[in-house]
Amino acid sequence: MLKSDVICIGSAVVDHFLETKEKFKEIRLGDKVLVNNLETHSGGGATNSAAALAKMGLKVKMLTKLGHDKEAEFILDEMKQYRVKNLCIHRSKKSTNFSAIISSEKEKDRVIYAYKGASTDLSITDFKLSQLNAKWIYLATLMGKSFQTSKKIAEYTKKKKISLLFNPSLYLAKKGKTQLKGILQATSLLILNKEEAQALLNTKINEPKKLLALLKKLGLKTVIITNGPKTIYATHNDKFYTTTPPKVKVIHTAGAGDAFNSGVLAGIIKKLPFTESLKLGLVNSASVVQHLGTKNKLLNLKESQQLIKKYKIKIIEKNV
């Protein structure tokens, strides 16, 4: 079996983006609300990261559990465009994950209704551990039975010395460093936002630099803490980095995190300096948030490098 550059493990979801001109506070129970725009895209940590990394020219596979439904076929058909194969050999009795993201044009806000079904049903019997033949594993959030499977995957990657990127969501970070200990011990690169870092550490400390120091004490060598459009903080090889995302017009933030993470990882795999890897993440994320859909306008390496020059991204590097 040919070794992949990355195997992306996490959820797969069908996102329905709806936009209404009505204000949420003016909508009453029983109202029939007109929608002026509707788009459907695939999403989820596994598909978003796999598509972004494939776009960067890497050999990618994904591992995610789907249901026996049209949503699963929609996801698989979309991933064929990126030449990404799913390693999961079984389907769940549960429906494929889906979400309805309803935005108000006037209020510039949104309500998300999310169903987590098949992605919570990933078992160690749904694939062969030997299939995890890659330089890197991208481990996004898995909940339910799938969380126990993710711990076994982390144990395997540590044993086989496969590098692991771990990107926990807030509800996974809330499990805390004790429940996540096995995964963290196998992690080569941890990427999370400030709120997730606080939840993981069970602390109210607000200063990202102090949060980085606490995460390093857990044995993590490379950590990146994002904070939306605000300053990003990172530590790598005993150096400390800060940078700010480029200012762009934000249409929707769905998929921004996966785009950033994938850009950073692509740079690392391509053996670029860490500062350049951070820049790849920044421009990839900046591109995605300017469009609707988690995979809309993902960048290849050439496009990324052109935008890095355009935005003139600066990164401050200091010794720890």
Phi and psi in degrees as a GROMACS rama.xvg file:
@    title "Ramachandran Plot"
@    xaxis  label "Phi"
@    yaxis  label "Psi"
@TYPE xy
-69.5451  136.596  LEU-2
-72.4874  132.76  LYS-3
-83.2591  158.789  SER-4
-73.0364  -43.97  ASP-5
-144.23  142.787  VAL-6
-116.962  122.828  ILE-7
-98.6507  122.593  CYS-8
-120.324  127.711  ILE-9
167.757  -152.506  GLY-10
-92.0628  162.167  SER-11
-132.333  133.68  ALA-12
-143.407  150.799  VAL-13
-100.789  118.342  VAL-14
-98.0052  126.828  ASP-15
-107.117  112.841  HIS-16
-96.544  117.31  PHE-17
-118.949  140.094  LEU-18
-126.421  133.227  GLU-19
-122.586  153.073  THR-20
-84.312  -11.7625  LYS-21
-74.6927  151.116  GLU-22
-84.4999  137.818  LYS-23
-57.262  -38.6635  PHE-24
-70.0285  -14.1267  LYS-25
-97.16  -5.67174  GLU-26
-86.1189  128.412  ILE-27
-108.102  158.126  ARG-28
-57.6266  132.376  LEU-29
92.9019  -9.55732  GLY-30
-67.7339  147.676  ASP-31
-101.32  112.263  LYS-32
-103.042  126.134  VAL-33
-76.2008  139.045  LEU-34
-108.372  130.475  VAL-35
-100.014  -4.07806  ASN-36
-156.918  138.773  ASN-37
-140.987  127.777  LEU-38
-135.277  147.562  GLU-39
-125.005  128.684  THR-40
-139.414  157.565  HIS-41
-82.9925  152.723  SER-42
-149.587  -160.894  GLY-43
97.2747  149.71  GLY-44
-56.77  -38.6341  GLY-45
-68.688  -49.0545  ALA-46
-74.0048  -38.1129  THR-47
-62.2605  -48.6422  ASN-48
-69.139  -38.4943  SER-49
-63.3371  -43.9574  ALA-50
-64.1819  -44.0443  ALA-51
-64.6535  -41.48  ALA-52
-71.864  -36.6555  LEU-53
-65.2795  -37.9213  ALA-54
-61.752  -29.4146  LYS-55
-80.2551  3.37779  MET-56
90.0541  16.7774  GLY-57
-96.8564  156.909  LEU-58
-85.741  116.761  LYS-59
-131.033  142.007  VAL-60
-128.748  164.391  LYS-61
-129.846  159.611  MET-62
-132.573  108.973  LEU-63
-152.604  149.228  THR-64
-97.3215  131.865  LYS-65
-119.097  167.216  LEU-66
-97.4353  -176.508  GLY-67
-95.3863  73.2322  HIS-68
-154.227  173.462  ASP-69
-67.961  -26.9723  LYS-70
-63.4763  -39.4295  GLU-71
-62.4382  -42.6046  ALA-72
-67.5803  -35.3501  GLU-73
-60.3668  -45.3745  PHE-74
-64.1463  -47.2455  ILE-75
-64.3551  -38.8147  LEU-76
-64.6877  -40.4648  ASP-77
-66.5788  -37.8042  GLU-78
-72.5549  -19.988  MET-79
-62.5706  -29.0413  LYS-80
-62.0335  -27.709  GLN-81
-100.912  2.95569  TYR-82
57.8286  42.5477  ARG-83
-108.739  124.122  VAL-84
-99.5132  143.456  LYS-85
-91.5675  127.418  ASN-86
-82.246  -10.962  LEU-87
-73.2635  127.322  CYS-88
-97.9921  -7.71952  ILE-89
-120.075  158.608  HIS-90
-108.416  152.191  ARG-91
-87.9517  153.413  SER-92
-74.1739  -18.0066  LYS-93
-80.7699  157.519  LYS-94
-71.8688  153.055  SER-95
-61.8767  143.782  THR-96
-55.3912  142.234  ASN-97
-148.732  161.495  PHE-98
-144.89  151.13  SER-99
-115.691  117.431  ALA-100
-109.23  105.622  ILE-101
-103.396  118.809  ILE-102
-110.702  144.31  SER-103
-100.705  119.777  SER-104
-61.6079  -37.8381  GLU-105
-77.3833  -39.8927  LYS-106
-89.2929  -11.1454  GLU-107
54.7575  40.1947  LYS-108
-137.072  176.567  ASP-109
-148.902  160.235  ARG-110
-126.609  134.365  VAL-111
-117.652  125.305  ILE-112
-106.748  117.693  TYR-113
-122.124  136.093  ALA-114
-115.156  121.587  TYR-115
-107.355  104.063  LYS-116
-115.133  -93.7111  GLY-117
-57.8609  -33.5294  ALA-118
-66.1718  -17.4753  SER-119
-87.524  3.41961  THR-120
-113.244  15.4983  ASP-121
-73.3233  124.295  LEU-122
-113.544  158.577  SER-123
-64.8446  -17.1786  ILE-124
-87.7472  -1.93799  THR-125
-83.0366  -4.19388  ASP-126
-162.369  169.735  PHE-127
-101.893  132.689  LYS-128
-56.9586  -31.0357  LEU-129
-65.4241  -17.4425  SER-130
-73.5016  -15.8127  GLN-131
-80.2903  53.7505  LEU-132
-95.8139  87.5725  ASN-133
-150.056  163.848  ALA-134
-73.7647  -37.6297  LYS-135
-134.44  149.715  TRP-136
-113.762  127.712  ILE-137
-99.1417  109.51  TYR-138
-106.397  106.064  LEU-139
-90.6687  -173.341  ALA-140
-72.644  131.484  THR-141
-129.83  135.708  LEU-142
-120.53  175.906  MET-143
64.7973  -142.058  GLY-144
-60.0572  -31.1356  LYS-145
-64.2942  -27.7865  SER-146
-64.0631  -41.2701  PHE-147
-64.1341  -36.732  GLN-148
-65.3968  -39.3514  THR-149
-63.9197  -32.4509  SER-150
-67.7494  -36.9525  LYS-151
-69.0322  -35.7492  LYS-152
-64.7343  -43.1317  ILE-153
-62.6132  -41.1842  ALA-154
-60.4035  -41.4026  GLU-155
-66.8061  -43.1542  TYR-156
-63.9726  -36.5283  THR-157
-66.0228  -42.7735  LYS-158
-63.0836  -40.8619  LYS-159
-90.8965  2.73236  LYS-160
57.5565  42.58  LYS-161
-92.9818  131.679  ILE-162
-69.018  142.676  SER-163
-127.809  124.024  LEU-164
-96.6811  126.259  LEU-165
-116.241  125.461  PHE-166
-128.799  85.3519  ASN-167
-80.0454  141.978  PRO-168
-80.3253  175.362  SER-169
-61.7124  -44.277  LEU-170
-70.2411  -20.2648  TYR-171
-83.6411  -39.9319  LEU-172
-59.9229  -31.0343  ALA-173
-65.7993  -14.7173  LYS-174
-65.4584  -23.3317  LYS-175
88.2734  164.988  GLY-176
-66.4741  -24.1487  LYS-177
-72.2596  -49.5498  THR-178
-68.842  -25.2625  GLN-179
-98.087  7.96019  LEU-180
-53.9313  -46.9009  LYS-181
-61.3688  -41.9626  GLY-182
-68.6666  -43.8256  ILE-183
-61.8104  -36.2574  LEU-184
-66.9812  -23.8965  GLN-185
-94.2023  -6.58012  ALA-186
-79.1493  130.012  THR-187
-94.2902  -32.734  SER-188
-141.022  116.748  LEU-189
-106.57  124.906  LEU-190
-125.892  125.751  ILE-191
-157.31  164.152  LEU-192
-90.0831  176.129  ASN-193
-62.5163  -42.3179  LYS-194
-63.9725  -38.1754  GLU-195
-68.1036  -37.4556  GLU-196
-63.7584  -41.9375  ALA-197
-63.9392  -41.06  GLN-198
-66.2495  -43.0396  ALA-199
-60.7374  -40.2583  LEU-200
-90.1046  -6.79736  LEU-201
53.423  55.0961  ASN-202
-139.273  154.642  THR-203
-99.7155  5.07506  LYS-204
-54.6612  130.94  ILE-205
-104.221  -14.4304  ASN-206
-85.0829  116.02  GLU-207
-55.9542  -35.0224  PRO-208
-64.3902  -38.0826  LYS-209
-70.7657  -35.868  LYS-210
-63.6193  -40.7404  LEU-211
-60.3569  -42.811  LEU-212
-62.7033  -40.2442  ALA-213
-67.8127  -37.4781  LEU-214
-69.3965  -34.6397  LEU-215
-64.4262  -32.6449  LYS-216
-65.7003  -17.9128  LYS-217
-81.5907  0.125125  LEU-218
98.3632  6.1852  GLY-219
-84.4835  127.594  LEU-220
-92.0847  -31.9505  LYS-221
-127.235  116.883  THR-222
-134.856  137.848  VAL-223
-125.812  128.485  ILE-224
-114.513  117.254  ILE-225
-97.1356  166.678  THR-226
-154.134  53.8875  ASN-227
61.7596  -129.518  GLY-228
-81.4246  -1.85097  PRO-229
-87.1029  -177.35  LYS-230
-57.8592  137.338  THR-231
-99.5133  137.444  ILE-232
-118.861  141.725  TYR-233
-148.874  155.011  ALA-234
-132.507  137.515  THR-235
-157.838  127.335  HIS-236
49.8478  48.0433  ASN-237
60.8876  27.1938  ASP-238
-122.967  154.387  LYS-239
-117.033  133.652  PHE-240
-127.939  143.683  TYR-241
-134.991  145.017  THR-242
-159.173  162.14  THR-243
-122.159  133.338  THR-244
-60.2695  146.911  PRO-245
-63.7253  147.045  PRO-246
-82.3444  118.795  LYS-247
-136.486  163.962  VAL-248
-76.5104  118.783  LYS-249
-92.2411  120.869  VAL-250
-93.2103  -43.6383  ILE-251
-160.08  139.772  HIS-252
-94.2356  -2.23825  THR-253
-59.5277  126.736  ALA-254
89.2488  -4.31926  GLY-255
-62.3171  -41.3492  ALA-256
-64.6795  -46.3663  GLY-257
-63.9907  -36.7066  ASP-258
-65.0466  -42.0372  ALA-259
-64.6367  -50.2661  PHE-260
-57.6159  -43.033  ASN-261
-68.0168  -37.1798  SER-262
-63.3786  -44.3488  GLY-263
-60.7785  -47.5076  VAL-264
-64.9749  -39.1727  LEU-265
-59.7523  -41.872  ALA-266
-63.5851  -41.2329  GLY-267
-64.2521  -44.7829  ILE-268
-64.2238  -35.5453  ILE-269
-82.0402  7.10084  LYS-270
61.8628  34.894  LYS-271
-82.0919  157.774  LEU-272
-57.1687  151.155  PRO-273
-58.3375  -36.271  PHE-274
-62.2538  -39.2987  THR-275
-70.7143  -33.7738  GLU-276
-64.1168  -42.1437  SER-277
-60.1417  -40.6432  LEU-278
-65.3305  -38.6035  LYS-279
-60.3372  -41.4361  LEU-280
-64.09  -42.6096  GLY-281
-62.8958  -46.3655  LEU-282
-73.249  -32.89  VAL-283
-65.5618  -43.2525  ASN-284
-65.2751  -42.0612  SER-285
-62.1689  -33.3129  ALA-286
-70.4306  -44.4928  SER-287
-65.4978  -40.0367  VAL-288
-70.8207  -11.5858  VAL-289
-86.6339  3.33184  GLN-290
-141.121  162.83  HIS-291
-86.9948  134.846  LEU-292
106.08  139.883  GLY-293
-73.6442  -15.4312  THR-294
-118.009  4.70246  LYS-295
-74.3285  120.879  ASN-296
69.9227  35.8563  LYS-297
-63.863  149.76  LEU-298
-105.057  148.775  LEU-299
-90.0798  178.616  ASN-300
-63.2339  -43.1148  LEU-301
-63.5677  -45.2289  LYS-302
-62.8341  -38.5502  GLU-303
-62.1228  -46.5648  SER-304
-64.3941  -33.4605  GLN-305
-66.8424  -41.1625  GLN-306
-71.9128  -31.6824  LEU-307
-59.193  -42.244  ILE-308
-67.4303  -40.4313  LYS-309
-64.166  -45.4224  LYS-310
-81.0519  -14.7423  TYR-311
52.2397  52.8807  LYS-312
-67.7016  130.615  ILE-313
-109.94  138.966  LYS-314
-127.016  127.354  ILE-315
-93.2141  127.006  ILE-316
-118.249  128.22  GLU-317
-135.31  155.694  LYS-318
-74.1493  141.485  ASN-319
